[in-house]
Amino acid sequence: MGKAVIIVGSRREGNSYNLAKKIKDELKKDRIVSYIIIPGNQKIHLCTGCMDCDENGVCDFTDDMEKNIDRILECDTLIVITPTRWNLPSGDIKIFMDRLNPLYSNNKLKDKKFVAIAIGATPKDVYSSYDAAKALTNFAESAKMKTVLTYEFNNCVDFKDILNQEDNINNLIEKLKIIIK
């Protein structure tokens, strides 16, 4: 049975968190182990670009990324859920991705399954969640992961609006169950 890590790109218990919680609860019903990581609520230093991790595969900082990296090494599938900010992933997601460089430099992300989920506040044709999802898949491609699913939600203004998209959520979860097993 596969394992998944769900990275949530928002610090508040809004649409991204509510979707992550729903995914985790539904995966558990099928005995699929998953972990939720909310980088914005953790102590994570900004990458300084020192590149020491390219040489030794370990970041110089001691912070919550050590545990996060252990979780990612144990998983088969990495699911990233981000709110759309200016058509981009959240800053918390960008900081998290930067700090995964020790895994990239040693090819430890190679061939992991990657799922990109972007949540936008506006209709898709106004400001797109597409660009945020594309930025996530660009990261996965650079890290040599296999993007197996890209999913977008739109019209999620209030912090629980995503829960009104039950059909889309159920469709996503069914796809995730197949991917992760």
C-alpha positions in Angstrom: 0.0 0.0 0.0 1.3 3.4 -0.9 2.0 6.4 1.3 1.3 10.0 0.6 2.4 13.3 2.0 0.0 16.2 1.5 1.7 19.7 1.6 -0.8 22.5 2.3 0.2 25.9 1.1 -2.0 28.0 3.4 -1.5 28.6 7.1 -5.2 29.1 7.9 -7.8 26.4 8.0 -9.4 27.5 4.7 -10.0 25.8 1.4 -6.5 24.2 1.0 -6.6 22.7 4.5 -10.2 21.6 4.2 -9.4 19.8 1.0 -6.3 18.2 2.5 -8.3 17.0 5.5 -11.0 15.5 3.3 -8.4 13.7 1.2 -6.6 12.3 4.2 -9.9 11.1 5.8 -11.0 9.4 2.5 -7.6 7.8 1.9 -7.7 6.4 5.5 -10.9 4.6 4.7 -8.9 2.6 2.1 -6.1 2.1 4.5 -3.8 4.5 2.6 -1.4 6.2 5.0 -1.1 10.0 4.5 0.5 12.9 6.4 -0.4 16.5 6.2 2.4 19.1 6.4 1.6 22.8 6.7 4.9 24.6 6.1 3.5 28.0 7.1 2.9 26.7 10.7 6.4 25.3 11.0 9.8 26.7 11.8 11.4 26.6 8.3 14.3 28.8 7.5 14.6 30.4 4.0 17.0 28.8 1.7 20.1 31.0 1.4 21.3 29.4 -1.8 24.6 28.4 -0.2 24.5 25.1 -2.2 26.2 23.1 0.6 23.4 20.5 0.1 24.5 19.9 -3.4 27.8 18.6 -2.0 26.6 16.6 1.0 22.9 16.2 0.5 22.1 17.8 3.8 20.9 21.3 4.6 22.9 23.4 7.0 19.8 24.5 8.8 18.3 22.6 11.8 14.5 23.1 11.6 11.2 21.4 10.8 12.4 20.5 7.3 14.4 17.6 8.7 11.2 15.8 9.8 9.4 16.9 6.6 12.2 15.4 4.4 12.0 12.2 6.4 8.3 12.0 5.6 8.9 12.7 1.9 11.5 10.0 1.7 9.0 7.5 3.1 6.2 8.4 0.7 5.4 7.2 -2.8 3.3 10.2 -3.7 3.7 13.9 -3.0 0.5 15.9 -3.1 0.8 19.7 -3.1 -2.2 21.9 -2.5 -1.8 25.6 -2.9 -4.1 28.6 -2.9 -3.5 30.7 -6.0 -1.7 34.0 -5.2 -1.3 36.3 -8.3 -1.6 33.2 -10.5 1.3 31.6 -8.6 1.6 29.1 -5.7 1.7 30.5 -2.2 5.0 31.8 -0.8 4.9 29.0 1.8 5.0 26.4 -1.0 7.9 28.2 -2.7 9.9 28.2 0.5 9.1 24.5 1.0 10.1 23.6 -2.5 13.4 25.5 -2.2 14.3 23.6 0.9 13.8 20.3 -0.8 17.1 20.9 -2.7 19.0 18.4 -0.6 16.7 15.7 -2.0 17.0 17.0 -5.5 20.7 17.1 -5.5 20.9 13.4 -4.7 18.0 12.4 -7.0 15.9 11.3 -4.0 12.8 12.9 -5.5 13.3 11.1 -8.8 10.3 9.0 -9.9 8.1 9.9 -7.0 4.6 10.5 -8.0 3.5 14.1 -7.9 0.0 15.6 -7.7 -0.5 19.4 -8.2 -3.7 21.0 -6.9 -4.3 24.7 -7.2 -7.3 26.5 -5.6 -8.3 29.8 -7.1 -10.7 32.4 -5.7 -12.0 33.6 -9.0 -13.6 32.0 -12.0 -11.1 30.1 -14.2 -11.4 32.6 -17.0 -10.6 35.7 -14.8 -7.4 34.8 -13.0 -6.3 31.3 -13.5 -5.4 28.6 -11.1 -3.8 27.0 -14.2 -0.6 29.0 -13.8 -0.2 28.1 -10.1 -0.7 24.4 -11.0 1.8 24.8 -13.9 4.4 26.2 -11.6 4.0 23.2 -9.3 4.4 20.8 -12.2 7.5 22.7 -13.4 9.0 22.1 -10.0 8.2 18.4 -10.2 9.7 18.1 -13.7 12.9 19.8 -12.5 13.1 17.5 -9.6 12.5 14.5 -11.9 9.3 13.5 -10.2 6.4 12.1 -12.3 3.4 14.4 -12.4 0.5 12.0 -12.4 -2.3 14.4 -11.8 -3.0 18.1 -12.0 -6.3 19.4 -10.6 -7.8 22.9 -10.3 -10.6 24.3 -8.2 -12.0 27.8 -8.8 -14.5 30.1 -7.2 -13.2 29.4 -3.7 -13.4 32.8 -2.0 -14.6 32.0 1.5 -12.6 29.5 3.6 -15.0 26.6 3.1 -16.2 27.2 -0.4 -14.3 24.2 -1.7 -16.6 21.9 0.3 -19.4 23.0 -2.0 -17.6 21.3 -4.9 -18.4 17.8 -3.6 -18.5 16.2 -7.1 -15.1 17.6 -8.0 -13.6 16.6 -4.6 -15.0 13.0 -5.0 -13.6 12.8 -8.5 -10.2 13.9 -7.3 -10.2 11.5 -4.4 -11.1 8.5 -6.6 -8.2 9.4 -8.9 -5.9 9.7 -5.9 -6.8 6.3 -4.5 -5.9 4.7 -7.8 -2.6 6.6 -8.1 -1.4 6.0 -4.5 -2.3 2.3 -4.2 
